[in-house]
Amino acid sequence: MTLLERAKSLDVNLALGLDHALVGLWNPVLSDRPDNQDKVIAVYSIDKIVHRYMEQDGMTYDEAMEFFQYNVVDVFTENHPIFIEE
């Protein structure tokens, strides 16, 4: 089973169009917060996302980072994925 298939089987909130940048799943163990015990969070690579924008859309690095921040990060209000720099 691929990482993406596993995420879908766990009903993880995924970022639309960023399957190529999915690098992991994280399950926070918060014993004092029972509402989060079964929650699994998608983890994405910022580098992979930004490089895809640069390659496909001809953006500069700064343009791609701005686009990522405004159109990806700022869209999520709750149950948002984690974005990491590799």
Backbone as JSON Lines, residues from 0, in Angstrom:
{"i":0,"aa":"M","n":[0.85,-1.17,0.0],"ca":[0.0,0.0,0.0],"c":[0.89,1.24,0.0]}
{"i":1,"aa":"T","n":[0.6,2.16,-0.9],"ca":[1.38,3.4,-0.95],"c":[0.97,4.32,0.19]}
{"i":2,"aa":"L","n":[1.79,5.33,0.41],"ca":[1.51,6.31,1.45],"c":[0.19,7.03,1.17]}
{"i":3,"aa":"L","n":[-0.04,7.37,-0.07],"ca":[-1.28,8.06,-0.45],"c":[-2.49,7.14,-0.21]}
{"i":4,"aa":"E","n":[-2.38,5.88,-0.59],"ca":[-3.47,4.94,-0.35],"c":[-3.75,4.78,1.14]}
{"i":5,"aa":"R","n":[-2.69,4.72,1.92],"ca":[-2.86,4.6,3.38],"c":[-3.55,5.84,3.94]}
{"i":6,"aa":"A","n":[-3.14,7.01,3.48],"ca":[-3.76,8.25,3.95],"c":[-5.25,8.26,3.62]}
{"i":7,"aa":"K","n":[-5.59,7.86,2.42],"ca":[-6.99,7.84,2.02],"c":[-7.78,6.82,2.84]}
{"i":8,"aa":"S","n":[-7.17,5.68,3.12],"ca":[-7.87,4.65,3.91],"c":[-8.12,5.1,5.34]}
{"i":9,"aa":"L","n":[-7.28,6.0,5.83],"ca":[-7.43,6.53,7.19],"c":[-8.27,7.8,7.23]}
{"i":10,"aa":"D","n":[-8.79,8.19,6.07],"ca":[-9.63,9.39,5.96],"c":[-8.89,10.64,6.42]}
{"i":11,"aa":"V","n":[-7.62,10.74,6.0],"ca":[-6.79,11.9,6.34],"c":[-7.19,13.08,5.46]}
{"i":12,"aa":"N","n":[-7.2,14.27,6.04],"ca":[-7.48,15.49,5.29],"c":[-6.28,15.79,4.41]}
{"i":13,"aa":"L","n":[-6.43,15.63,3.09],"ca":[-5.34,15.82,2.14],"c":[-5.46,17.16,1.42]}
{"i":14,"aa":"A","n":[-4.32,17.71,1.05],"ca":[-4.28,18.95,0.28],"c":[-4.49,18.61,-1.19]}
{"i":15,"aa":"L","n":[-5.45,19.23,-1.81],"ca":[-5.82,18.96,-3.19],"c":[-4.67,19.29,-4.15]}
{"i":16,"aa":"G","n":[-4.32,18.33,-4.99],"ca":[-3.31,18.54,-6.01],"c":[-1.87,18.44,-5.54]}
{"i":17,"aa":"L","n":[-1.65,18.01,-4.32],"ca":[-0.28,17.96,-3.79],"c":[0.16,16.54,-3.45]}
{"i":18,"aa":"D","n":[-0.44,15.56,-4.09],"ca":[-0.1,14.16,-3.81],"c":[1.39,13.89,-3.98]}
{"i":19,"aa":"H","n":[2.01,14.56,-4.97],"ca":[3.44,14.35,-5.24],"c":[4.34,14.76,-4.08]}
{"i":20,"aa":"A","n":[3.83,15.61,-3.2],"ca":[4.64,16.15,-2.11],"c":[4.33,15.52,-0.75]}
{"i":21,"aa":"L","n":[3.44,14.52,-0.73],"ca":[3.12,13.84,0.52],"c":[4.32,13.0,0.94]}
{"i":22,"aa":"V","n":[4.85,13.27,2.13],"ca":[6.06,12.57,2.58],"c":[5.85,11.77,3.85]}
{"i":23,"aa":"G","n":[4.68,11.9,4.47],"ca":[4.46,11.14,5.69],"c":[3.1,11.38,6.3]}
{"i":24,"aa":"L","n":[2.84,10.62,7.35],"ca":[1.63,10.76,8.15],"c":[2.05,10.87,9.59]}
{"i":25,"aa":"W","n":[1.35,11.7,10.35],"ca":[1.7,11.88,11.76],"c":[0.46,11.68,12.6]}
{"i":26,"aa":"N","n":[0.62,10.91,13.65],"ca":[-0.48,10.66,14.58],"c":[-0.07,11.18,15.94]}
{"i":27,"aa":"P","n":[-0.58,12.34,16.33],"ca":[-0.2,12.9,17.63],"c":[-0.78,12.06,18.76]}
{"i":28,"aa":"V","n":[0.05,11.78,19.71],"ca":[-0.4,11.03,20.88],"c":[-0.63,12.04,22.0]}
{"i":29,"aa":"L","n":[-1.87,12.39,22.17],"ca":[-2.23,13.39,23.18],"c":[-3.23,12.76,24.12]}
{"i":30,"aa":"S","n":[-2.75,12.07,25.14],"ca":[-3.63,11.33,26.03],"c":[-4.62,12.21,26.78]}
{"i":31,"aa":"D","n":[-4.28,13.48,26.96],"ca":[-5.19,14.37,27.68],"c":[-6.24,15.0,26.76]}
{"i":32,"aa":"R","n":[-6.16,14.7,25.47],"ca":[-7.12,15.24,24.5],"c":[-7.73,14.08,23.73]}
{"i":33,"aa":"P","n":[-8.76,13.44,24.24],"ca":[-9.33,12.27,23.59],"c":[-9.86,12.54,22.18]}
{"i":34,"aa":"D","n":[-10.2,13.77,21.87],"ca":[-10.71,14.09,20.53],"c":[-9.62,13.98,19.47]}
{"i":35,"aa":"N","n":[-8.35,13.95,19.84],"ca":[-7.25,13.88,18.88],"c":[-6.59,12.5,18.82]}
{"i":36,"aa":"Q","n":[-7.0,11.56,19.63],"ca":[-6.3,10.29,19.71],"c":[-6.27,9.52,18.39]}
{"i":37,"aa":"D","n":[-7.33,9.57,17.62],"ca":[-7.38,8.81,16.38],"c":[-7.1,9.66,15.14]}
{"i":38,"aa":"K","n":[-6.71,10.88,15.37],"ca":[-6.47,11.82,14.28],"c":[-5.1,11.55,13.64]}
{"i":39,"aa":"V","n":[-5.09,11.44,12.33],"ca":[-3.85,11.28,11.58],"c":[-3.72,12.49,10.66]}
{"i":40,"aa":"I","n":[-2.54,13.07,10.62],"ca":[-2.31,14.3,9.88],"c":[-1.32,14.06,8.73]}
{"i":41,"aa":"A","n":[-1.64,14.58,7.56],"ca":[-0.76,14.47,6.4],"c":[0.43,15.4,6.56]}
{"i":42,"aa":"V","n":[1.6,14.95,6.11],"ca":[2.83,15.75,6.16],"c":[3.33,15.93,4.73]}
{"i":43,"aa":"Y","n":[3.53,17.18,4.34],"ca":[3.96,17.51,2.97],"c":[5.31,18.22,2.97]}
{"i":44,"aa":"S","n":[6.04,18.04,1.88],"ca":[7.32,18.7,1.67],"c":[7.1,20.05,0.99]}
{"i":45,"aa":"I","n":[7.48,21.12,1.66],"ca":[7.4,22.45,1.06],"c":[8.29,22.52,-0.18]}
{"i":46,"aa":"D","n":[9.47,21.92,-0.08],"ca":[10.42,21.96,-1.2],"c":[9.82,21.33,-2.46]}
{"i":47,"aa":"K","n":[9.16,20.2,-2.31],"ca":[8.57,19.52,-3.47],"c":[7.42,20.34,-4.06]}
{"i":48,"aa":"I","n":[6.65,20.96,-3.2],"ca":[5.54,21.78,-3.67],"c":[6.06,22.99,-4.43]}
{"i":49,"aa":"V","n":[6.99,23.71,-3.85],"ca":[7.53,24.93,-4.46],"c":[8.25,24.61,-5.77]}
{"i":50,"aa":"H","n":[9.03,23.54,-5.8],"ca":[9.73,23.18,-7.03],"c":[8.76,22.81,-8.14]}
{"i":51,"aa":"R","n":[7.66,22.18,-7.8],"ca":[6.65,21.85,-8.82],"c":[6.06,23.13,-9.41]}
{"i":52,"aa":"Y","n":[5.77,24.11,-8.57],"ca":[5.25,25.38,-9.09],"c":[6.28,26.04,-10.0]}
{"i":53,"aa":"M","n":[7.54,25.98,-9.63],"ca":[8.59,26.58,-10.44],"c":[8.71,25.88,-11.79]}
{"i":54,"aa":"E","n":[8.67,24.57,-11.78],"ca":[8.83,23.8,-13.02],"c":[7.61,23.91,-13.93]}
{"i":55,"aa":"Q","n":[6.42,23.72,-13.36],"ca":[5.22,23.69,-14.19],"c":[4.71,25.06,-14.59]}
{"i":56,"aa":"D","n":[4.86,26.02,-13.71],"ca":[4.26,27.33,-13.95],"c":[5.27,28.42,-14.25]}
{"i":57,"aa":"G","n":[6.56,28.08,-14.25],"ca":[7.59,29.05,-14.57],"c":[7.77,30.15,-13.53]}
{"i":58,"aa":"M","n":[7.37,29.87,-12.3],"ca":[7.51,30.87,-11.24],"c":[8.94,30.92,-10.73]}
{"i":59,"aa":"T","n":[9.31,32.08,-10.22],"ca":[10.58,32.17,-9.5],"c":[10.37,31.52,-8.14]}
{"i":60,"aa":"Y","n":[11.46,31.34,-7.39],"ca":[11.34,30.75,-6.07],"c":[10.45,31.61,-5.17]}
{"i":61,"aa":"D","n":[10.67,32.91,-5.19],"ca":[9.88,33.82,-4.35],"c":[8.41,33.8,-4.74]}
{"i":62,"aa":"E","n":[8.12,33.79,-6.03],"ca":[6.73,33.73,-6.49],"c":[6.07,32.43,-6.05]}
{"i":63,"aa":"A","n":[6.8,31.34,-6.17],"ca":[6.26,30.03,-5.8],"c":[5.99,29.96,-4.3]}
{"i":64,"aa":"M","n":[6.9,30.51,-3.49],"ca":[6.69,30.52,-2.03],"c":[5.48,31.38,-1.67]}
{"i":65,"aa":"E","n":[5.32,32.51,-2.31],"ca":[4.18,33.38,-2.04],"c":[2.88,32.69,-2.44]}
{"i":66,"aa":"F","n":[2.9,32.05,-3.6],"ca":[1.73,31.32,-4.08],"c":[1.37,30.2,-3.11]}
{"i":67,"aa":"F","n":[2.37,29.45,-2.66],"ca":[2.18,28.37,-1.7],"c":[1.56,28.91,-0.41]}
{"i":68,"aa":"Q","n":[2.1,29.96,0.11],"ca":[1.6,30.52,1.37],"c":[0.15,30.98,1.24]}
{"i":69,"aa":"Y","n":[-0.14,31.7,0.19],"ca":[-1.47,32.28,0.03],"c":[-2.52,31.26,-0.38]}
{"i":70,"aa":"N","n":[-2.16,30.34,-1.3],"ca":[-3.14,29.43,-1.9],"c":[-3.18,28.04,-1.27]}
{"i":71,"aa":"V","n":[-2.22,27.74,-0.43],"ca":[-2.21,26.42,0.21],"c":[-2.3,26.58,1.73]}
{"i":72,"aa":"V","n":[-1.3,27.18,2.33],"ca":[-1.25,27.28,3.79],"c":[-2.42,28.08,4.34]}
{"i":73,"aa":"D","n":[-2.7,29.22,3.76],"ca":[-3.74,30.11,4.3],"c":[-5.16,29.59,4.07]}
{"i":74,"aa":"V","n":[-5.31,28.57,3.24],"ca":[-6.63,28.02,2.94],"c":[-7.17,27.18,4.1]}
{"i":75,"aa":"F","n":[-6.27,26.5,4.81],"ca":[-6.7,25.6,5.88],"c":[-6.97,26.37,7.17]}
{"i":76,"aa":"T","n":[-8.1,26.05,7.79],"ca":[-8.42,26.67,9.06],"c":[-8.38,25.66,10.2]}
{"i":77,"aa":"E","n":[-8.75,24.42,9.92],"ca":[-8.67,23.36,10.92],"c":[-8.37,22.05,10.2]}
{"i":78,"aa":"N","n":[-7.93,21.09,10.95],"ca":[-7.54,19.79,10.37],"c":[-6.55,19.95,9.24]}
{"i":79,"aa":"H","n":[-5.66,20.91,9.39],"ca":[-4.72,21.21,8.32],"c":[-3.52,20.27,8.35]}
{"i":80,"aa":"P","n":[-2.93,20.03,7.18],"ca":[-1.73,19.21,7.12],"c":[-0.54,19.95,7.72]}
{"i":81,"aa":"I","n":[0.55,19.22,7.88],"ca":[1.82,19.78,8.32],"c":[2.68,19.98,7.09]}
{"i":82,"aa":"F","n":[3.32,21.12,6.98],"ca":[4.24,21.4,5.88],"c":[5.63,21.54,6.45]}
{"i":83,"aa":"I","n":[6.56,20.74,5.93],"ca":[7.93,20.75,6.45],"c":[8.92,21.11,5.35]}
{"i":84,"aa":"E","n":[10.05,21.68,5.77],"ca":[11.16,21.91,4.86],"c":[12.1,20.74,4.98]}
{"i":85,"aa":"E","n":[12.55,20.23,3.87],"ca":[13.46,19.09,3.88],"c":[14.89,19.56,3.75]}
